[in-house]
Amino acid sequence: MKKLLAGVVVAIASAACAQTAPSRPVVLHAAHLLDVAAGALVSPGEVLVEGERIVAAGQHVDRPAGAEVIDLGDHTLLPGLIDAHVHLFLHPGAEDLQTIQESVPERVILAEIAAKADLMAGFTAERDMGTEGAGSASTAIRNAIDAGLIPGPRMRMSGNAIDVMGGHEDAIGYNPAAHVPSNADYANSADDLIRVMRLQHKEGADFAKIYETGPDKLKDDVLTTPYQYTEAELHAAVLEQERLTAGVPGAMGVGVHCTGEPAAGFAANAGVASIDHAYYLSAKTMATMRAKQIYAVPTFAIMEYFGKQAESHGPPGWGNAMLKFHAEQFKLQLAAGVPFAVGSDVGPFPHGTQARELELMVQFGMPAADVMRADLINGARLLGWAGQIGELKPHYYADVVAVPGNPLEEISVLEKVAFVMKGGTIYRRP
């Protein structure tokens, strides 16, 4: 762990440090600007920023007296990227042992470093899908970022994920007499779900993340995975989330870890906000998701990462066969009109490298313009920031990144972010 900390600190220290928000207007100029909704480039591209907001964006903007002009040359301006499935409190290595071997204070330090790495990679907004045993410590990270004490993306936090006893992430395989703690909060009934959600809400959670399936088995191209909550129990959680956030601007819905059926059907019928992983969805479930605009969040990058490792280094059943199966099912989901958001499950693989997720979605059949819309427009909706982030428009937050080249033609340029602005503050310059 000391070597890991030292390596990460050195890597992040080499990145540009945050600057204070400019006290005068800023004009960003580049060869191109991405119109996300239209799926097209505007050339040249300019963005006028005052304070933390965008005032104007297009081919040319007014240049107020005294404005700072930043010429980014042959780059493309686009909104800050969104990752709808991250784990700031995880790093590469044995996930289950991080809860046992690392104290919560140590994990908070690592989460701060992870948040900065993600921001420097151009991800200006994220949804944290569980602290994996660190409880409500995520609230402190979010609040510190919001207060400007540490650099990081805009964060939506869930605290611990919620799970049945003996379910996913519950120290399966350890000696029961050792009382190894679960990485999730127990809830064994609808009443338990409501109780846990109320406690997490009190501790500052923005939404609830629920484990609905696991473990997964793939045999003869058939995926089987046990469900953990009934449709009625999930519906109770959805209603409680609505009650807890009634009247809250940008209120979020329940997100579920869910890989297959019948669990996905239960989740869709219950009205969750997103089905994360979504390896297999039945035709009926896909139709329900389309009708209710429930997002599938594929998380290909984590599967590719584990597929590249020896099978002994990854969770059972994860690997190249599962990735191939998931990619084939993804094509069926695209054809069925399932709405998508983009989430990488970063944490078990290195923070700051998750732009690979967008590349894989293109590789597996989704046009680049649609991937960008899924990431930025759908991601903003899923995170409760619709009309605030995800596009370069007047009155939106000035979350702007610049990449070399055209992401609509070569999506891999998203791995080469050269400029990062969040809320008008510049964190990275070429």
C-alpha positions as CSV (number, residue, x, y, z in Angstrom):
1,M,0.0,0.0,0.0
2,K,2.9,2.4,0.8
3,K,4.3,1.8,-2.7
4,L,0.8,2.4,-4.2
5,L,0.3,5.6,-2.3
6,A,3.8,6.9,-3.3
7,G,3.3,6.1,-6.9
8,V,-0.1,7.7,-7.2
9,V,1.0,10.8,-5.3
10,V,4.0,11.3,-7.7
11,A,1.8,10.8,-10.7
12,I,-0.8,13.2,-9.6
13,A,1.7,15.8,-8.3
14,S,3.0,16.0,-11.8
15,A,-0.4,17.3,-13.1
16,A,-1.2,21.0,-13.1
17,C,-2.5,22.3,-9.8
18,A,-5.8,24.0,-9.6
19,Q,-5.9,27.8,-10.1
20,T,-8.4,30.2,-8.6
21,A,-11.4,31.1,-10.7
22,P,-10.6,33.9,-13.0
23,S,-11.8,37.3,-11.8
24,R,-12.2,38.5,-15.4
25,P,-14.1,37.0,-18.4
26,V,-12.3,34.2,-20.2
27,V,-12.6,33.4,-23.9
28,L,-11.6,29.9,-24.9
29,H,-10.7,29.6,-28.6
30,A,-10.0,26.4,-30.5
31,A,-10.2,25.0,-34.0
32,H,-13.5,23.2,-33.2
33,L,-16.3,23.0,-30.7
34,L,-18.6,19.9,-30.2
35,D,-22.3,20.5,-30.5
36,V,-23.3,17.5,-28.5
37,A,-27.0,17.4,-29.3
38,A,-26.4,17.8,-33.1
39,G,-23.5,15.4,-33.1
40,A,-21.4,17.8,-35.1
41,L,-18.4,20.1,-34.9
42,V,-18.6,23.9,-35.1
43,S,-15.5,25.4,-36.6
44,P,-13.8,27.4,-35.2
45,G,-15.2,27.2,-31.7
46,E,-15.3,29.7,-28.9
47,V,-16.7,29.8,-25.3
48,L,-17.1,32.9,-23.2
49,V,-17.0,32.3,-19.5
50,E,-17.8,34.6,-16.7
51,G,-17.4,33.4,-13.2
52,E,-18.6,29.7,-13.0
53,R,-21.0,29.9,-15.9
54,I,-20.9,29.9,-19.7
55,V,-22.2,33.2,-21.2
56,A,-22.0,32.3,-24.9
57,A,-20.6,29.5,-27.2
58,G,-20.4,29.1,-30.9
59,Q,-18.1,29.9,-33.8
60,H,-17.5,33.4,-32.4
61,V,-18.3,35.1,-29.2
62,D,-18.1,38.7,-28.0
63,R,-14.8,39.5,-26.3
64,P,-15.5,41.9,-23.4
65,A,-12.9,44.5,-22.6
66,G,-10.1,43.0,-20.4
67,A,-11.1,39.4,-21.2
68,E,-8.4,36.7,-21.1
69,V,-8.2,34.9,-24.4
70,I,-6.9,31.3,-24.2
71,D,-6.0,30.0,-27.6
72,L,-6.1,26.2,-27.6
73,G,-5.0,25.9,-31.2
74,D,-5.9,22.8,-33.2
75,H,-8.1,21.3,-30.4
76,T,-11.8,20.6,-30.0
77,L,-13.7,22.1,-27.1
78,L,-16.3,19.9,-25.5
79,P,-18.2,19.7,-22.2
80,G,-16.5,18.1,-19.3
81,L,-16.9,14.3,-19.4
82,I,-19.3,12.4,-17.1
83,D,-18.7,9.0,-15.5
84,A,-21.9,7.6,-14.1
85,H,-20.3,4.6,-12.3
86,V,-17.2,5.2,-10.3
87,H,-15.7,4.0,-7.0
88,L,-13.4,6.7,-5.6
89,F,-12.7,4.4,-2.6
90,L,-11.3,1.5,-4.6
91,H,-8.0,1.0,-6.3
92,P,-6.4,-1.9,-8.3
93,G,-5.9,-4.9,-6.1
94,A,-8.1,-7.2,-4.0
95,E,-11.3,-5.3,-3.5
96,D,-12.5,-7.3,-0.5
97,L,-9.2,-6.9,1.4
98,Q,-9.2,-3.1,1.1
99,T,-11.9,-2.9,3.7
100,I,-9.9,-5.1,6.0
101,Q,-6.4,-3.9,5.5
102,E,-6.9,-0.2,5.1
103,S,-8.4,2.2,7.6
104,V,-11.2,4.6,6.5
105,P,-8.8,7.6,7.0
106,E,-6.3,6.0,4.6
107,R,-9.1,5.2,2.1
108,V,-10.3,8.8,2.3
109,I,-6.8,10.0,1.3
110,L,-6.8,7.6,-1.6
111,A,-10.3,8.7,-2.6
112,E,-9.0,12.4,-2.7
113,I,-6.2,11.3,-5.0
114,A,-8.6,9.4,-7.2
115,A,-10.9,12.3,-7.5
116,K,-8.1,14.5,-8.7
117,A,-6.9,11.9,-11.2
118,D,-10.4,11.7,-12.7
119,L,-10.7,15.5,-12.9
120,M,-7.3,15.9,-14.6
121,A,-8.5,13.3,-17.1
122,G,-11.4,15.5,-18.1
123,F,-14.2,14.0,-16.0
124,T,-15.9,16.9,-14.3
125,A,-18.9,15.1,-13.0
126,E,-19.3,11.6,-11.6
127,R,-21.7,9.3,-9.7
128,D,-20.0,7.3,-7.0
129,M,-21.7,3.9,-6.8
130,G,-20.6,2.8,-3.4
131,T,-17.7,3.3,-1.0
132,E,-17.2,-0.4,-0.5
133,G,-17.2,-0.4,3.2
134,A,-16.2,3.2,3.9
135,G,-19.8,4.2,4.7
136,S,-20.7,7.9,4.5
137,A,-17.0,9.0,4.1
138,S,-17.9,9.8,0.5
139,T,-20.0,12.7,1.8
140,A,-16.9,14.3,3.2
141,I,-15.1,14.0,-0.2
142,R,-18.1,15.6,-2.0
143,N,-18.4,18.4,0.5
144,A,-14.7,19.1,0.4
145,I,-14.7,19.3,-3.4
146,D,-17.8,21.6,-3.3
147,A,-16.1,23.9,-0.8
148,G,-13.0,24.1,-3.0
149,L,-10.8,22.4,-0.4
150,I,-9.7,19.6,-2.8
151,P,-9.9,19.3,-6.6
152,G,-12.3,16.8,-8.0
153,P,-15.4,16.3,-10.2
154,R,-18.9,17.3,-9.2
155,M,-20.0,14.3,-7.2
156,R,-23.2,12.4,-6.5
157,M,-22.6,10.0,-3.7
158,S,-24.4,6.9,-2.5
159,G,-22.4,5.9,0.6
160,N,-22.3,2.1,1.0
161,A,-24.2,0.0,-1.5
162,I,-27.1,-1.9,0.0
163,D,-27.2,-5.7,-0.1
164,V,-28.9,-8.8,1.4
165,M,-27.0,-10.8,4.0
166,G,-24.9,-13.3,2.2
167,G,-25.3,-11.4,-1.1
168,H,-22.9,-9.6,-3.4
169,E,-19.8,-8.1,-1.6
170,D,-20.6,-9.8,1.7
171,A,-17.2,-11.4,2.5
172,I,-18.3,-14.7,0.9
173,G,-15.7,-17.5,1.4
174,Y,-14.2,-16.1,4.6
175,N,-14.4,-17.9,8.0
176,P,-17.8,-16.8,9.5
177,A,-16.2,-16.9,13.0
178,A,-13.8,-14.1,11.9
179,H,-16.8,-11.8,11.4
180,V,-15.3,-10.1,8.4
181,P,-17.5,-7.1,7.6
182,S,-19.6,-6.7,4.5
183,N,-18.6,-4.1,2.0
184,A,-22.3,-3.1,1.9
185,D,-25.1,-2.2,4.3
186,Y,-27.5,-5.1,5.1
187,A,-31.2,-4.8,4.2
188,N,-33.1,-8.1,4.1
189,S,-36.7,-6.7,3.5
190,A,-38.5,-3.7,2.2
191,D,-38.7,-2.3,5.7
192,D,-34.9,-2.8,6.0
193,L,-34.3,-1.1,2.7
194,I,-36.3,2.0,3.9
195,R,-34.5,2.0,7.2
196,V,-31.0,1.9,5.6
197,M,-31.9,4.5,3.0
198,R,-33.1,6.9,5.7
199,L,-29.9,6.5,7.6
200,Q,-27.8,7.0,4.5
201,H,-29.8,10.0,3.6
202,K,-29.2,11.4,7.1
203,E,-25.5,10.9,6.5
204,G,-25.6,12.8,3.3
205,A,-26.2,10.3,0.5
206,D,-27.6,11.7,-2.7
207,F,-29.2,8.4,-3.8
208,A,-29.2,4.7,-3.0
209,K,-27.2,2.1,-4.8
210,I,-28.6,-1.4,-4.5
211,Y,-27.0,-4.8,-5.3
212,E,-29.7,-6.7,-7.2
213,T,-27.7,-9.6,-8.6
214,G,-24.7,-11.8,-8.1
215,P,-22.7,-14.0,-8.5
216,D,-22.8,-14.3,-12.3
217,K,-22.3,-17.5,-14.3
218,L,-21.9,-17.8,-18.1
219,K,-22.3,-21.3,-19.6
220,D,-23.1,-22.2,-23.2
221,D,-23.8,-18.5,-23.9
222,V,-26.5,-18.4,-21.2
223,L,-26.1,-16.0,-18.2
224,T,-27.6,-16.9,-14.9
225,T,-27.5,-14.7,-11.8
226,P,-29.6,-14.9,-8.7
227,Y,-31.8,-11.9,-7.8
228,Q,-31.5,-10.4,-4.3
229,Y,-34.6,-8.2,-4.0
230,T,-38.1,-8.8,-5.3
231,E,-39.9,-6.3,-7.6
232,A,-42.0,-5.2,-4.6
233,E,-39.0,-4.6,-2.5
234,L,-37.3,-2.5,-5.2
235,H,-40.5,-0.6,-5.7
236,A,-40.5,0.3,-2.0
237,A,-37.0,1.6,-2.4
238,V,-37.9,3.7,-5.4
239,L,-40.8,5.2,-3.6
240,E,-38.6,6.0,-0.6
241,Q,-36.0,7.6,-2.7
242,E,-38.7,9.8,-4.2
243,R,-40.0,10.7,-0.7
244,L,-36.5,11.5,0.6
245,T,-35.7,13.8,-2.3
246,A,-39.2,15.4,-2.9
247,G,-38.7,19.0,-3.8
248,V,-34.9,18.7,-4.0
249,P,-33.5,20.3,-7.3
250,G,-31.9,17.6,-9.4
251,A,-33.2,14.7,-7.3
252,M,-31.8,11.4,-8.3
253,G,-33.3,7.9,-8.5
254,V,-32.1,4.5,-7.4
255,G,-29.2,2.9,-9.2
256,V,-28.9,-0.9,-9.2
257,H,-26.0,-3.3,-9.8
258,C,-27.9,-5.7,-12.1
259,T,-26.5,-8.1,-14.7
260,G,-29.3,-10.3,-15.9
261,E,-32.8,-11.7,-15.6
262,P,-35.2,-11.9,-13.9
263,A,-33.7,-9.2,-11.7
264,A,-33.5,-6.7,-14.6
265,G,-37.2,-7.1,-15.2
266,F,-37.9,-6.5,-11.5
267,A,-35.7,-3.4,-11.5
268,A,-37.3,-1.9,-14.7
269,N,-40.8,-2.6,-13.5
270,A,-40.0,-1.0,-10.1
271,G,-38.8,2.2,-11.9
272,V,-35.2,2.5,-11.0
273,A,-33.1,5.2,-12.6
274,S,-30.4,3.0,-14.0
275,I,-29.5,-0.7,-14.5
276,D,-25.7,-0.8,-14.2
277,H,-23.7,-3.5,-16.0
278,A,-26.8,-4.9,-17.9
279,Y,-25.0,-7.9,-19.4
280,Y,-28.3,-9.4,-20.4
281,L,-31.8,-7.8,-20.8
282,S,-34.9,-9.6,-22.0
283,A,-36.9,-8.1,-24.8
284,K,-39.6,-7.3,-22.4
285,T,-37.2,-5.5,-20.0
286,M,-35.7,-3.6,-22.9
287,A,-39.1,-2.4,-24.0
288,T,-39.9,-1.3,-20.4
289,M,-36.6,0.6,-20.1
290,R,-37.2,2.4,-23.4
291,A,-40.7,3.3,-22.3
292,K,-39.6,4.6,-18.9
293,Q,-36.3,6.0,-20.1
294,I,-34.3,3.8,-17.6
295,Y,-30.7,4.0,-18.5
296,A,-28.4,1.0,-19.1
297,V,-24.8,1.7,-17.9
298,P,-22.7,-1.0,-19.6
299,T,-19.3,-0.7,-17.8
300,F,-17.2,-2.4,-20.5
301,A,-13.9,-1.0,-19.3
302,I,-13.8,-2.9,-16.0
303,M,-14.6,-6.2,-17.9
304,E,-11.8,-5.5,-20.4
305,Y,-9.4,-4.8,-17.6
306,F,-10.1,-8.0,-15.8
307,G,-10.1,-9.9,-19.1
308,K,-6.5,-8.8,-19.6
309,Q,-5.5,-10.1,-16.2
310,A,-5.0,-13.7,-15.3
311,E,-8.4,-15.3,-14.4
312,S,-7.1,-15.7,-10.9
313,H,-6.7,-12.0,-10.5
314,G,-10.3,-11.1,-11.4
315,P,-13.8,-12.0,-10.0
316,P,-15.0,-15.5,-10.9
317,G,-16.7,-15.5,-14.3
318,W,-15.2,-12.2,-15.4
319,G,-13.0,-12.3,-18.5
320,N,-12.9,-12.3,-22.2
321,A,-15.9,-14.7,-22.6
322,M,-18.1,-12.4,-20.5
323,L,-16.9,-9.3,-22.4
324,K,-17.7,-11.0,-25.7
325,F,-21.2,-12.0,-24.5
326,H,-21.8,-8.5,-23.1
327,A,-20.8,-6.9,-26.4
328,E,-23.1,-9.1,-28.4
329,Q,-26.0,-8.3,-26.0
330,F,-25.2,-4.6,-26.3
331,K,-25.9,-4.7,-30.0
332,L,-29.3,-6.1,-29.3
333,Q,-29.9,-3.4,-26.7
334,L,-29.0,-0.7,-29.2
335,A,-31.3,-2.2,-31.8
336,A,-34.1,-2.2,-29.2
337,G,-33.7,1.5,-28.4
338,V,-32.6,1.1,-24.8
339,P,-31.3,4.4,-23.5
340,F,-27.7,4.5,-22.3
341,A,-25.5,6.5,-20.0
342,V,-21.8,6.0,-19.7
343,G,-20.1,4.5,-16.6
344,S,-16.8,2.7,-16.4
345,D,-16.7,1.1,-12.9
346,V,-13.3,2.7,-12.4
347,G,-11.6,2.0,-9.1
348,P,-10.6,-1.6,-9.5
349,F,-8.7,-0.3,-12.5
350,P,-6.7,3.0,-12.4
351,H,-8.5,6.2,-11.9
352,G,-8.0,8.7,-14.7
353,T,-8.0,6.0,-17.4
354,Q,-11.7,5.5,-17.9
355,A,-12.1,7.3,-21.2
356,R,-11.6,3.8,-22.5
357,E,-15.2,3.1,-21.7
358,L,-16.4,5.5,-24.5
359,E,-14.0,3.9,-26.9
360,L,-15.4,0.4,-26.2
361,M,-18.9,1.6,-26.7
362,V,-17.9,2.7,-30.2
363,Q,-16.0,-0.4,-30.8
364,F,-19.0,-2.6,-29.9
365,G,-21.4,-0.8,-32.3
366,M,-22.6,2.6,-31.0
367,P,-21.8,5.6,-33.2
368,A,-19.4,8.1,-31.6
369,A,-22.0,10.9,-31.7
370,D,-24.5,8.7,-29.9
371,V,-21.8,7.8,-27.3
372,M,-21.1,11.4,-26.7
373,R,-24.8,12.1,-26.2
374,A,-25.1,9.1,-23.9
375,D,-22.2,10.4,-21.8
376,L,-23.0,14.1,-21.7
377,I,-26.8,14.6,-22.1
378,N,-28.0,11.4,-20.6
379,G,-25.3,11.4,-18.0
380,A,-26.4,14.9,-16.9
381,R,-30.0,13.7,-16.6
382,L,-29.0,10.6,-14.6
383,L,-26.9,12.7,-12.2
384,G,-29.7,15.3,-11.7
385,W,-27.8,18.1,-13.5
386,A,-29.8,18.3,-16.7
387,G,-29.7,21.9,-18.1
388,Q,-26.6,22.5,-15.9
389,I,-23.8,20.4,-17.5
390,G,-23.3,18.2,-20.5
391,E,-23.5,20.9,-23.2
392,L,-21.7,24.1,-24.0
393,K,-24.6,26.5,-23.7
394,P,-25.3,29.9,-22.0
395,H,-26.1,29.6,-18.3
396,Y,-24.6,26.1,-18.0
397,Y,-21.6,25.5,-15.7
398,A,-18.3,26.3,-17.4
399,D,-17.2,22.7,-17.4
400,V,-15.0,22.6,-20.5
401,V,-12.3,20.3,-21.7
402,A,-10.2,20.3,-24.9
403,V,-8.8,17.3,-26.8
404,P,-6.6,17.1,-29.9
405,G,-8.5,16.1,-33.0
406,N,-12.1,15.1,-33.6
407,P,-13.8,12.7,-31.1
408,L,-16.5,12.0,-33.6
409,E,-14.0,10.5,-36.0
410,E,-11.5,9.1,-33.4
411,I,-13.0,8.7,-30.0
412,S,-9.6,7.7,-28.5
413,V,-8.6,11.4,-28.4
414,L,-10.7,11.6,-25.2
415,E,-7.7,9.8,-23.6
416,K,-5.6,12.9,-24.4
417,V,-7.3,15.7,-22.6
418,A,-5.1,18.8,-22.7
419,F,-7.2,21.4,-21.0
420,V,-9.7,21.1,-18.0
421,M,-12.0,23.8,-16.7
422,K,-14.6,23.1,-14.0
423,G,-17.0,25.8,-12.9
424,G,-14.8,28.4,-14.6
425,T,-11.7,27.3,-12.7
426,I,-8.8,26.0,-14.8
427,Y,-7.2,22.9,-13.5
428,R,-5.1,21.9,-16.5
429,R,-3.5,23.7,-19.4
430,P,-1.6,22.4,-22.4
